[in-house]
Amino acid sequence: MREQLEKIKLEALEEIKEATNSQRIDEIRVKYLGKKGSLTTILRGMGSLSPEERPIIGKLANEVREFIEEEINNALSNIKNKERELKIKGEYIDITMPGKKVEIGGIHPLNKVLDEIKDIFFGMGFSIAEGPEVELDYYNFEALNVPKNHPARDEQDTFYISENLVLRTQTSPIQVRTMEKTKPPIRIIAPGRVYRSDAVDATHSPIFYQIEGLVVDKGITMANLKGTLETFAKRFFGEKTRTKFRPHHFPFTEPSAEMDVSCFVCGGEGCRVCKGSGWIEILGCGMVHPDVLTKGGIDPEEYSGFAFGMGLDRIVMIKYGIDDIRLLYENDIRFLKQF
Ligand code: DAH
């Protein structure tokens, strides 16, 4: 029996040394130490030994079992290490591979054009004024000569927050807010977001941008209005640009006009951009209505002023030949990258 044990020990050692993967080690464990393993079988046969031999062989058998267990554990940890090394080698990082490209956007066309327009007006001594997007009905309508039930309210489908609170439908309320807190001379532009509950299509968005302008001082006339807006048009669309003022109506200016610029693409010949007319309408303007000056706390006997308002989105679309306003609000990076 002693010999058998020695033999098992040597055989097991041999097999363990030859094993190259953990699965094989498990097989060896079962073969020698498992319930039906050879060592277990021998231990079972110990009953037939004499009482003197039993403890000696028992001790030896235990030693052999411990020896095999230890060898198995050592072999297993070696194999595991090797397997891990192999795995790591297979997973090595190729530092010569190109990195992930980070997509870079661009300045939003609305901001780009707004910056250009601001710069032109800064150059003429204007500064920036602001007002709230959630606006009192009073400033958005009443103070601008648009009382309740005035038909002009229907044209500007208004988002009402409550009876007296709206999402501003225009930047014109900033005129009155500015007059209330500033003494003339006033020379401001007020760019901002405005809201109208229009159905969305290629030319209508419920959110869009306007740029308001207001000049109030002693002796301001229509000539100042024309000079200022002509200068703006030439700086923005090019020196050759001509302007045309068409009489119009706005409740808060009197007289009122719309300004067209000669088409900057065809120069006035007529093309796709100006729809064949040679002219492009770009803003509304007029002399500030005396009642509006009064609402702003300014004496119309002493001061006069002009105002204008333009749609930034429209100007951006004309300038870049964008035919759908929704592109300006979807923020598709493929679109934005082009500016
Ligand atoms: N608020 C007008 C609109 O939304 C635009 C406008 C027209 C503003 C004439 C003005 C102006 O300041 O003088 O249609």
Residues whose N, C-alpha, C, O or C-beta is under 5 A from the ligand:
A	BS01	DAH	T169 Q170 S172 G213 F250 T253 G284 C285 G286 A307 F308 G309
